[in-house]
Amino acid sequence: MNPLKKVIGFALTGSFCTLDKAFAVMKELQPHYEILPILSERVAGTDTRFHSKEEVRRHVLEICKREPIDSIVGAEPLGPKKMLDFLVVCPCTGNTLSKLACGITDTAVTMAVKSHRRTGRGVLIALSTNDALSGSAHSIGTLMDKKGYYFVPFRQDDSAEKPASLQSDFSLVSAALRLAMEGDQLQPLMLPPL
């Protein structure tokens, strides 16, 4: 570990269609931060049409040069040991958003957030969910109202076919992270459609 670099937790949840974008963000951040990868159990253990679980682990290992945390037990020490300066959840599904908003800790990622937040340190969320403007809207609002949570600006990604869907602009993660680490939210939060 480089003691001169900030340590960023980078948590992946099961928006499988956006994992390639998340890997690109990891690569972009890697020269500037020490990255501790965290995988939800679904990401760590599921083969999809986008990637096999082995491919996901290989990508993470190649980029971060370390094995990911992929269990509740592995994530629990993050807070007590103050292992992270900041935590990024990218992509963050509606399921994970809802669990965070309700204080449910039943995955490696939700435990990482809970453990990290116990020291008052910040979390940046890059959401990707088809129900953001329906079932997950309340959870987004709840987290926006909580101190220490920041969002990567987002937009409707396909308003014609998926009118309730929102996805963060993953190209803004780095800028949003820099500001969030200073206690500021990157604006505007709601971006115009592409």
DAURSUL-V722976 format. One record per run of one state. SS is the DSSP state (hx for helix, st for strand, lp for the rest). FROM is the first residue (numbers start at 1). TO is the last residue. Records with the same first field share a line. If there is no record, write none. Layout:
# DAURSUL-V722976
SS->FROM-TO  FROM-TO
This chain:
# DAURSUL-V722976
lp->1-6  13-15  31-33  40-40  46-52  65-68  70-71  81-85  93-93  103-107  118-122  130-136  145-148  152-153  157-165  169-169  181-189  191-194
st->7-12  34-39  69-69  86-92  123-129  149-151  154-156  166-168  190-190
hx->16-30  41-45  53-64  72-80  94-102  108-117  137-144  170-180
